Amino acid sequence: MPQQTLPRPICAHCDGFPTVAITTGQTTPTGERRTITADCPACHSTGHTTPARAYTRVGA
């Protein structure tokens, strides 16, 4: 049987699309568009985030 794993929350900054290709508007000599890639800095290109802990116990 497959393992049941909890779904990880999707990054709110990139909506789960951590790496995108952006055209620069320039073309190469062969007629192709020049592109650059941009990575999401919030999730470090994973598309998921780890939830913050809701409560922290302080003291005894």
All heavy atoms as TSV, in Angstrom:
chain	resi	resn	atom	element	x	y	z
A	1	MET	N	N	0.829	-1.172	0.000
A	1	MET	CA	C	0.000	0.000	0.000
A	1	MET	C	C	0.884	1.249	0.000
A	1	MET	O	O	1.931	1.258	0.617
A	1	MET	CB	C	-0.898	0.005	1.231
A	1	MET	CG	C	-1.934	-1.103	1.220
A	1	MET	SD	S	-3.209	-0.939	2.464
A	1	MET	CE	C	-3.819	0.657	2.201
A	2	PRO	N	N	0.439	2.297	-0.670
A	2	PRO	CA	C	1.254	3.516	-0.698
A	2	PRO	C	C	1.233	4.237	0.642
A	2	PRO	O	O	0.278	4.138	1.406
A	2	PRO	CB	C	0.588	4.358	-1.775
A	2	PRO	CG	C	-0.798	3.843	-1.884
A	2	PRO	CD	C	-0.720	2.398	-1.527
A	3	GLN	N	N	2.294	4.936	0.911
A	3	GLN	CA	C	2.385	5.721	2.133
A	3	GLN	C	C	1.476	6.937	2.024
A	3	GLN	O	O	1.401	7.572	0.982
A	3	GLN	CB	C	3.814	6.206	2.356
A	3	GLN	CG	C	4.764	5.122	2.759
A	3	GLN	CD	C	4.638	4.813	4.243
A	3	GLN	OE1	O	3.886	5.447	4.964
A	3	GLN	NE2	N	5.384	3.815	4.693
A	4	GLN	N	N	0.799	7.259	3.091
A	4	GLN	CA	C	-0.028	8.457	3.129
A	4	GLN	C	C	0.791	9.585	3.746
A	4	GLN	O	O	1.155	9.532	4.899
A	4	GLN	CB	C	-1.301	8.215	3.949
A	4	GLN	CG	C	-2.193	7.140	3.387
A	4	GLN	CD	C	-2.790	7.550	2.050
A	4	GLN	OE1	O	-3.051	8.707	1.804
A	4	GLN	NE2	N	-3.006	6.587	1.190
A	5	THR	N	N	1.097	10.607	2.948
A	5	THR	CA	C	1.844	11.745	3.456
A	5	THR	C	C	0.951	12.970	3.441
A	5	THR	O	O	0.086	13.119	2.575
A	5	THR	CB	C	3.092	12.013	2.596
A	5	THR	OG1	O	2.686	12.238	1.259
A	5	THR	CG2	C	4.057	10.838	2.650
A	6	LEU	N	N	1.168	13.837	4.388
A	6	LEU	CA	C	0.387	15.061	4.448
A	6	LEU	C	C	0.836	16.019	3.350
A	6	LEU	O	O	2.030	16.124	3.069
A	6	LEU	CB	C	0.567	15.723	5.818
A	6	LEU	CG	C	0.049	14.924	7.004
A	6	LEU	CD1	C	0.426	15.624	8.302
A	6	LEU	CD2	C	-1.444	14.756	6.908
A	7	PRO	N	N	-0.101	16.710	2.719
A	7	PRO	CA	C	0.297	17.666	1.687
A	7	PRO	C	C	1.003	18.863	2.305
A	7	PRO	O	O	0.636	19.326	3.387
A	7	PRO	CB	C	-1.027	18.071	1.049
A	7	PRO	CG	C	-2.053	17.802	2.087
A	7	PRO	CD	C	-1.544	16.641	2.887
A	8	ARG	N	N	2.044	19.328	1.642
A	8	ARG	CA	C	2.768	20.488	2.124
A	8	ARG	C	C	2.111	21.744	1.566
A	8	ARG	O	O	1.632	21.746	0.442
A	8	ARG	CB	C	4.216	20.404	1.672
A	8	ARG	CG	C	4.949	19.274	2.348
A	8	ARG	CD	C	6.343	19.081	1.861
A	8	ARG	NE	N	7.082	20.317	1.778
A	8	ARG	CZ	C	8.231	20.428	1.130
A	8	ARG	NH1	N	8.743	19.394	0.531
A	8	ARG	NH2	N	8.852	21.578	1.079
A	9	PRO	N	N	2.065	22.821	2.338
A	9	PRO	CA	C	1.425	24.043	1.855
A	9	PRO	C	C	2.193	24.652	0.677
A	9	PRO	O	O	3.419	24.624	0.637
A	9	PRO	CB	C	1.448	24.971	3.060
A	9	PRO	CG	C	2.396	24.378	4.022
A	9	PRO	CD	C	2.556	22.935	3.693
A	10	ILE	N	N	1.454	25.166	-0.272
A	10	ILE	CA	C	2.039	25.773	-1.458
A	10	ILE	C	C	2.533	27.170	-1.111
A	10	ILE	O	O	1.905	27.896	-0.348
A	10	ILE	CB	C	1.007	25.822	-2.598
A	10	ILE	CG1	C	0.664	24.399	-3.027
A	10	ILE	CG2	C	1.515	26.618	-3.780
A	10	ILE	CD1	C	-0.413	24.321	-4.067
A	11	CYS	N	N	3.646	27.563	-1.674
A	11	CYS	CA	C	4.248	28.868	-1.419
A	11	CYS	C	C	3.287	29.972	-1.859
A	11	CYS	O	O	2.770	29.957	-2.976
A	11	CYS	CB	C	5.564	28.987	-2.170
A	11	CYS	SG	S	6.357	30.602	-2.019
A	12	ALA	N	N	3.053	30.943	-0.995
A	12	ALA	CA	C	2.136	32.044	-1.297
A	12	ALA	C	C	2.754	33.057	-2.253
A	12	ALA	O	O	2.031	33.808	-2.916
A	12	ALA	CB	C	1.723	32.738	-0.012
A	13	HIS	N	N	4.061	33.071	-2.368
A	13	HIS	CA	C	4.720	34.046	-3.223
A	13	HIS	C	C	4.698	33.640	-4.691
A	13	HIS	O	O	4.521	34.468	-5.574
A	13	HIS	CB	C	6.164	34.268	-2.781
A	13	HIS	CG	C	6.276	34.864	-1.422
A	13	HIS	ND1	N	6.212	36.209	-1.191
A	13	HIS	CD2	C	6.417	34.286	-0.204
A	13	HIS	CE1	C	6.313	36.446	0.102
A	13	HIS	NE2	N	6.432	35.281	0.725
A	14	CYS	N	N	4.865	32.340	-4.958
A	14	CYS	CA	C	4.939	31.886	-6.351
A	14	CYS	C	C	3.780	30.978	-6.740
A	14	CYS	O	O	3.709	30.534	-7.886
A	14	CYS	CB	C	6.257	31.166	-6.589
A	14	CYS	SG	S	6.454	29.635	-5.655
A	15	ASP	N	N	2.866	30.676	-5.820
A	15	ASP	CA	C	1.709	29.810	-6.067
A	15	ASP	C	C	2.089	28.439	-6.605
A	15	ASP	O	O	1.375	27.847	-7.407
A	15	ASP	CB	C	0.722	30.484	-7.014
A	15	ASP	CG	C	0.021	31.659	-6.375
A	15	ASP	OD1	O	-0.186	31.613	-5.151
A	15	ASP	OD2	O	-0.319	32.622	-7.089
A	16	GLY	N	N	3.239	27.933	-6.200
A	16	GLY	CA	C	3.646	26.596	-6.593
A	16	GLY	C	C	4.407	26.526	-7.909
A	16	GLY	O	O	4.739	25.450	-8.378
A	17	PHE	N	N	4.711	27.682	-8.516
A	17	PHE	CA	C	5.506	27.728	-9.747
A	17	PHE	C	C	6.831	28.415	-9.407
A	17	PHE	O	O	7.002	29.608	-9.654
A	17	PHE	CB	C	4.772	28.486	-10.844
A	17	PHE	CG	C	3.505	27.818	-11.274
A	17	PHE	CD1	C	2.287	28.213	-10.741
A	17	PHE	CD2	C	3.521	26.781	-12.179
A	17	PHE	CE1	C	1.112	27.598	-11.122
A	17	PHE	CE2	C	2.355	26.159	-12.567
A	17	PHE	CZ	C	1.147	26.566	-12.029
A	18	PRO	N	N	7.808	27.685	-8.848
A	18	PRO	CA	C	8.996	28.317	-8.299
A	18	PRO	C	C	10.007	28.823	-9.326
A	18	PRO	O	O	10.772	29.715	-9.030
A	18	PRO	CB	C	9.612	27.226	-7.445
A	18	PRO	CG	C	9.159	25.968	-8.092
A	18	PRO	CD	C	7.790	26.257	-8.618
A	19	THR	N	N	10.021	28.280	-10.530
A	19	THR	CA	C	10.962	28.713	-11.550
A	19	THR	C	C	10.197	29.057	-12.814
A	19	THR	O	O	9.381	28.265	-13.279
A	19	THR	CB	C	11.988	27.595	-11.855
A	19	THR	OG1	O	12.635	27.229	-10.639
A	19	THR	CG2	C	13.030	28.051	-12.847
A	20	VAL	N	N	10.453	30.237	-13.343
A	20	VAL	CA	C	9.766	30.675	-14.549
A	20	VAL	C	C	10.792	31.154	-15.570
A	20	VAL	O	O	11.899	31.556	-15.221
A	20	VAL	CB	C	8.751	31.806	-14.261
A	20	VAL	CG1	C	7.623	31.319	-13.394
A	20	VAL	CG2	C	9.431	32.995	-13.628
A	21	ALA	N	N	10.427	31.121	-16.841
A	21	ALA	CA	C	11.261	31.636	-17.914
A	21	ALA	C	C	10.645	32.940	-18.409
A	21	ALA	O	O	9.456	33.013	-18.696
A	21	ALA	CB	C	11.355	30.636	-19.061
A	22	ILE	N	N	11.468	33.974	-18.497
A	22	ILE	CA	C	11.011	35.297	-18.902
A	22	ILE	C	C	11.725	35.668	-20.197
A	22	ILE	O	O	12.950	35.560	-20.289
A	22	ILE	CB	C	11.317	36.330	-17.814
A	22	ILE	CG1	C	10.667	35.919	-16.501
A	22	ILE	CG2	C	10.868	37.722	-18.233
A	22	ILE	CD1	C	11.120	36.728	-15.324
A	23	THR	N	N	10.963	36.117	-21.198
A	23	THR	CA	C	11.595	36.538	-22.447
A	23	THR	C	C	12.145	37.944	-22.282
A	23	THR	O	O	11.559	38.796	-21.624
A	23	THR	CB	C	10.603	36.515	-23.623
A	23	THR	OG1	O	9.546	37.418	-23.334
A	23	THR	CG2	C	10.057	35.134	-23.854
A	24	THR	N	N	13.293	38.195	-22.906
A	24	THR	CA	C	13.926	39.505	-22.816
A	24	THR	C	C	13.486	40.422	-23.952
A	24	THR	O	O	13.771	41.600	-23.918
A	24	THR	CB	C	15.445	39.373	-22.854
A	24	THR	OG1	O	15.822	38.761	-24.096
A	24	THR	CG2	C	15.952	38.543	-21.694
A	25	GLY	N	N	12.812	39.895	-24.950
A	25	GLY	CA	C	12.405	40.690	-26.096
A	25	GLY	C	C	13.414	40.639	-27.231
A	25	GLY	O	O	13.126	41.077	-28.343
A	26	GLN	N	N	14.601	40.135	-26.971
A	26	GLN	CA	C	15.636	40.032	-27.999
A	26	GLN	C	C	15.538	38.672	-28.686
A	26	GLN	O	O	15.000	37.727	-28.136
A	26	GLN	CB	C	17.012	40.188	-27.383
A	26	GLN	CG	C	17.217	41.529	-26.713
A	26	GLN	CD	C	18.545	41.572	-25.975
A	26	GLN	OE1	O	19.166	40.548	-25.727
A	26	GLN	NE2	N	18.974	42.775	-25.624
A	27	THR	N	N	16.053	38.602	-29.894
A	27	THR	CA	C	16.082	37.331	-30.615
A	27	THR	C	C	17.523	36.958	-30.919
A	27	THR	O	O	18.402	37.819	-31.026
A	27	THR	CB	C	15.295	37.405	-31.933
A	27	THR	OG1	O	15.817	38.475	-32.721
A	27	THR	CG2	C	13.822	37.641	-31.674
A	28	THR	N	N	17.760	35.655	-31.042
A	28	THR	CA	C	19.078	35.153	-31.403
A	28	THR	C	C	19.216	35.236	-32.916
A	28	THR	O	O	18.245	35.466	-33.636
A	28	THR	CB	C	19.244	33.700	-30.927
A	28	THR	OG1	O	18.290	32.888	-31.607
A	28	THR	CG2	C	19.050	33.582	-29.433
A	29	PRO	N	N	20.411	35.041	-33.458
A	29	PRO	CA	C	20.583	35.043	-34.916
A	29	PRO	C	C	19.755	33.972	-35.638
A	29	PRO	O	O	19.436	34.115	-36.812
A	29	PRO	CB	C	22.079	34.778	-35.104
A	29	PRO	CG	C	22.708	35.273	-33.850
A	29	PRO	CD	C	21.702	35.008	-32.770
A	30	THR	N	N	19.351	32.915	-34.921
A	30	THR	CA	C	18.527	31.878	-35.536
A	30	THR	C	C	17.038	32.192	-35.438
A	30	THR	O	O	16.213	31.433	-35.928
A	30	THR	CB	C	18.797	30.510	-34.876
A	30	THR	OG1	O	18.493	30.604	-33.492
A	30	THR	CG2	C	20.248	30.092	-35.074
A	31	GLY	N	N	16.681	33.302	-34.765
A	31	GLY	CA	C	15.292	33.709	-34.678
A	31	GLY	C	C	14.580	33.274	-33.407
A	31	GLY	O	O	13.394	33.514	-33.253
A	32	GLU	N	N	15.289	32.648	-32.493
A	32	GLU	CA	C	14.668	32.216	-31.240
A	32	GLU	C	C	14.677	33.361	-30.231
A	32	GLU	O	O	15.506	34.260	-30.295
A	32	GLU	CB	C	15.435	31.025	-30.657
A	32	GLU	CG	C	15.419	29.807	-31.545
A	32	GLU	CD	C	16.308	28.705	-30.991
A	32	GLU	OE1	O	17.173	28.991	-30.131
A	32	GLU	OE2	O	16.128	27.565	-31.422
A	33	ARG	N	N	13.736	33.327	-29.289
A	33	ARG	CA	C	13.665	34.356	-28.251
A	33	ARG	C	C	14.688	34.060	-27.157
A	33	ARG	O	O	14.870	32.916	-26.754
A	33	ARG	CB	C	12.280	34.388	-27.604
A	33	ARG	CG	C	11.203	34.809	-28.517
A	33	ARG	CD	C	11.022	36.272	-28.393
A	33	ARG	NE	N	9.898	36.701	-29.218
A	33	ARG	CZ	C	9.616	37.952	-29.380
A	33	ARG	NH1	N	10.318	38.887	-28.809
A	33	ARG	NH2	N	8.610	38.292	-30.153
A	34	ARG	N	N	15.344	35.100	-26.664
A	34	ARG	CA	C	16.257	34.945	-25.535
A	34	ARG	C	C	15.427	34.949	-24.254
A	34	ARG	O	O	14.545	35.778	-24.092
A	34	ARG	CB	C	17.275	36.057	-25.491
A	34	ARG	CG	C	18.256	35.992	-26.610
A	34	ARG	CD	C	19.314	37.056	-26.434
A	34	ARG	NE	N	20.125	37.139	-27.624
A	34	ARG	CZ	C	21.398	36.771	-27.669
A	34	ARG	NH1	N	21.988	36.337	-26.592
A	34	ARG	NH2	N	22.062	36.863	-28.793
A	35	THR	N	N	15.716	34.014	-23.366
A	35	THR	CA	C	14.980	33.920	-22.102
A	35	THR	C	C	15.957	33.881	-20.935
A	35	THR	O	O	17.117	33.479	-21.086
A	35	THR	CB	C	14.091	32.667	-22.049
A	35	THR	OG1	O	14.921	31.515	-22.182
A	35	THR	CG2	C	13.041	32.677	-23.140
A	36	ILE	N	N	15.469	34.318	-19.785
A	36	ILE	CA	C	16.205	34.172	-18.540
A	36	ILE	C	C	15.294	33.435	-17.566
A	36	ILE	O	O	14.073	33.462	-17.707
A	36	ILE	CB	C	16.641	35.528	-17.956
A	36	ILE	CG1	C	15.431	36.435	-17.735
A	36	ILE	CG2	C	17.645	36.213	-18.861
A	36	ILE	CD1	C	15.755	37.722	-17.002
A	37	THR	N	N	15.867	32.770	-16.593
A	37	THR	CA	C	15.050	32.072	-15.603
A	37	THR	C	C	15.083	32.853	-14.299
A	37	THR	O	O	16.091	33.459	-13.943
A	37	THR	CB	C	15.561	30.645	-15.350
A	37	THR	OG1	O	16.923	30.707	-14.940
A	37	THR	CG2	C	15.427	29.787	-16.592
A	38	ALA	N	N	13.967	32.840	-13.602
A	38	ALA	CA	C	13.852	33.494	-12.305
A	38	ALA	C	C	13.349	32.475	-11.295
A	38	ALA	O	O	12.391	31.749	-11.562
A	38	ALA	CB	C	12.891	34.674	-12.403
A	39	ASP	N	N	14.007	32.419	-10.150
A	39	ASP	CA	C	13.644	31.484	-9.089
A	39	ASP	C	C	12.995	32.247	-7.933
A	39	ASP	O	O	13.357	33.382	-7.647
A	39	ASP	CB	C	14.881	30.748	-8.570
A	39	ASP	CG	C	15.536	29.910	-9.643
A	39	ASP	OD1	O	14.815	29.410	-10.521
A	39	ASP	OD2	O	16.766	29.753	-9.600
A	40	CYS	N	N	12.050	31.601	-7.276
A	40	CYS	CA	C	11.355	32.204	-6.135
A	40	CYS	C	C	12.307	32.262	-4.940
A	40	CYS	O	O	12.803	31.226	-4.494
A	40	CYS	CB	C	10.105	31.408	-5.781
A	40	CYS	SG	S	9.217	32.055	-4.352
A	41	PRO	N	N	12.568	33.460	-4.400
A	41	PRO	CA	C	13.476	33.547	-3.258
A	41	PRO	C	C	12.819	33.125	-1.941
A	41	PRO	O	O	13.521	32.784	-0.987
A	41	PRO	CB	C	13.850	35.029	-3.215
A	41	PRO	CG	C	12.701	35.725	-3.837
A	41	PRO	CD	C	12.155	34.777	-4.879
A	42	ALA	N	N	11.510	33.131	-1.867
A	42	ALA	CA	C	10.829	32.799	-0.609
A	42	ALA	C	C	10.900	31.310	-0.291
A	42	ALA	O	O	11.111	30.922	0.853
A	42	ALA	CB	C	9.382	33.252	-0.662
A	43	CYS	N	N	10.709	30.460	-1.303
A	43	CYS	CA	C	10.697	29.009	-1.055
A	43	CYS	C	C	11.957	28.320	-1.560
A	43	CYS	O	O	12.055	27.102	-1.496
A	43	CYS	CB	C	9.467	28.383	-1.701
A	43	CYS	SG	S	9.442	28.497	-3.498
A	44	HIS	N	N	12.911	29.082	-2.082
A	44	HIS	CA	C	14.174	28.543	-2.594
A	44	HIS	C	C	13.935	27.519	-3.706
A	44	HIS	O	O	14.533	26.447	-3.734
A	44	HIS	CB	C	15.013	27.943	-1.478
A	44	HIS	CG	C	15.313	28.908	-0.375
A	44	HIS	ND1	N	16.151	29.981	-0.518
A	44	HIS	CD2	C	14.830	28.978	0.889
A	44	HIS	CE1	C	16.196	30.669	0.596
A	44	HIS	NE2	N	15.395	30.082	1.474
A	45	SER	N	N	12.998	27.842	-4.585
A	45	SER	CA	C	12.700	27.045	-5.784
A	45	SER	C	C	12.171	25.652	-5.479
A	45	SER	O	O	12.434	24.703	-6.206
A	45	SER	CB	C	13.925	26.949	-6.690
A	45	SER	OG	O	14.305	28.233	-7.099
A	46	THR	N	N	11.393	25.510	-4.408
A	46	THR	CA	C	10.771	24.225	-4.122
A	46	THR	C	C	9.275	24.257	-4.404
A	46	THR	O	O	8.676	23.224	-4.642
A	46	THR	CB	C	10.977	23.808	-2.656
A	46	THR	OG1	O	10.379	24.775	-1.801
A	46	THR	CG2	C	12.445	23.659	-2.315
A	47	GLY	N	N	8.661	25.445	-4.319
A	47	GLY	CA	C	7.231	25.564	-4.548
A	47	GLY	C	C	6.396	25.312	-3.309
A	47	GLY	O	O	5.186	25.449	-3.325
A	48	HIS	N	N	7.056	24.929	-2.206
A	48	HIS	CA	C	6.358	24.628	-0.959
A	48	HIS	C	C	7.014	25.382	0.192
A	48	HIS	O	O	8.187	25.725	0.140
A	48	HIS	CB	C	6.400	23.125	-0.648
A	48	HIS	CG	C	5.743	22.299	-1.691
A	48	HIS	ND1	N	4.386	22.162	-1.794
A	48	HIS	CD2	C	6.265	21.570	-2.709
A	48	HIS	CE1	C	4.096	21.385	-2.816
A	48	HIS	NE2	N	5.217	21.013	-3.391
A	49	THR	N	N	6.243	25.627	1.214
A	49	THR	CA	C	6.777	26.247	2.415
A	49	THR	C	C	6.462	25.369	3.611
A	49	THR	O	O	5.549	24.554	3.578
A	49	THR	CB	C	6.158	27.637	2.653
A	49	THR	OG1	O	4.744	27.497	2.715
A	49	THR	CG2	C	6.518	28.599	1.553
A	50	THR	N	N	7.217	25.546	4.666
A	50	THR	CA	C	6.923	24.837	5.902
A	50	THR	C	C	6.118	25.770	6.790
A	50	THR	O	O	6.462	26.938	6.937
A	50	THR	CB	C	8.214	24.408	6.621
A	50	THR	OG1	O	9.016	25.568	6.822
A	50	THR	CG2	C	8.982	23.391	5.807
A	51	PRO	N	N	5.044	25.300	7.369
A	51	PRO	CA	C	4.226	26.175	8.199
A	51	PRO	C	C	4.962	26.562	9.482
A	51	PRO	O	O	5.709	25.770	10.046
A	51	PRO	CB	C	2.988	25.339	8.505
A	51	PRO	CG	C	3.427	23.934	8.328
A	51	PRO	CD	C	4.502	23.952	7.276
A	52	ALA	N	N	4.754	27.784	9.910
A	52	ALA	CA	C	5.353	28.246	11.157
A	52	ALA	C	C	4.594	27.642	12.337
A	52	ALA	O	O	3.397	27.367	12.243
A	52	ALA	CB	C	5.291	29.764	11.223
A	53	ARG	N	N	5.259	27.453	13.421
A	53	ARG	CA	C	4.610	26.907	14.609
A	53	ARG	C	C	3.679	27.947	15.192
A	53	ARG	O	O	4.005	29.127	15.270
A	53	ARG	CB	C	5.631	26.487	15.639
A	53	ARG	CG	C	6.448	25.316	15.142
A	53	ARG	CD	C	7.322	24.794	16.239
A	53	ARG	NE	N	8.062	23.653	15.701
A	53	ARG	CZ	C	8.412	22.642	16.443
A	53	ARG	NH1	N	8.131	22.612	17.711
A	53	ARG	NH2	N	9.069	21.653	15.912
A	54	ALA	N	N	2.521	27.517	15.595
A	54	ALA	CA	C	1.513	28.441	16.093
A	54	ALA	C	C	1.824	28.900	17.518
A	54	ALA	O	O	1.602	30.058	17.854
A	54	ALA	CB	C	0.153	27.793	16.031
A	55	TYR	N	N	2.324	28.002	18.336
A	55	TYR	CA	C	2.567	28.340	19.741
A	55	TYR	C	C	3.954	27.911	20.142
A	55	TYR	O	O	4.473	26.910	19.682
A	55	TYR	CB	C	1.555	27.631	20.642
A	55	TYR	CG	C	0.122	28.016	20.334
A	55	TYR	CD1	C	-0.704	27.150	19.621
A	55	TYR	CD2	C	-0.374	29.232	20.748
A	55	TYR	CE1	C	-1.996	27.499	19.333
A	55	TYR	CE2	C	-1.681	29.595	20.450
A	55	TYR	CZ	C	-2.498	28.723	19.755
A	55	TYR	OH	O	-3.776	29.084	19.460
A	56	THR	N	N	4.523	28.677	21.029
A	56	THR	CA	C	5.835	28.337	21.588
A	56	THR	C	C	5.714	28.376	23.100
A	56	THR	O	O	5.214	29.351	23.672
A	56	THR	CB	C	6.904	29.327	21.127
A	56	THR	OG1	O	6.940	29.342	19.705
A	56	THR	CG2	C	8.264	28.933	21.659
A	57	ARG	N	N	6.170	27.334	23.742
A	57	ARG	CA	C	6.098	27.298	25.204
A	57	ARG	C	C	7.350	27.934	25.778
A	57	ARG	O	O	8.469	27.572	25.428
A	57	ARG	CB	C	5.980	25.855	25.678
A	57	ARG	CG	C	5.835	25.744	27.151
A	57	ARG	CD	C	5.595	24.332	27.553
A	57	ARG	NE	N	5.499	24.288	29.018
A	57	ARG	CZ	C	5.065	23.265	29.670
A	57	ARG	NH1	N	4.685	22.186	29.026
A	57	ARG	NH2	N	4.998	23.297	30.975
A	58	VAL	N	N	7.135	28.882	26.677
A	58	VAL	CA	C	8.245	29.590	27.296
A	58	VAL	C	C	8.173	29.363	28.798
A	58	VAL	O	O	7.111	29.510	29.407
A	58	VAL	CB	C	8.193	31.103	26.982
A	58	VAL	CG1	C	9.319	31.832	27.663
A	58	VAL	CG2	C	8.226	31.329	25.487
A	59	GLY	N	N	9.278	29.029	29.407
A	59	GLY	CA	C	9.318	28.840	30.854
A	59	GLY	C	C	8.845	27.461	31.272
A	59	GLY	O	O	8.681	26.548	30.467
A	60	ALA	N	N	8.599	27.338	32.559
A	60	ALA	CA	C	8.219	26.026	33.094
A	60	ALA	C	C	6.744	25.866	33.265
A	60	ALA	O	O	5.924	26.646	33.274
A	60	ALA	CB	C	8.885	25.800	34.436
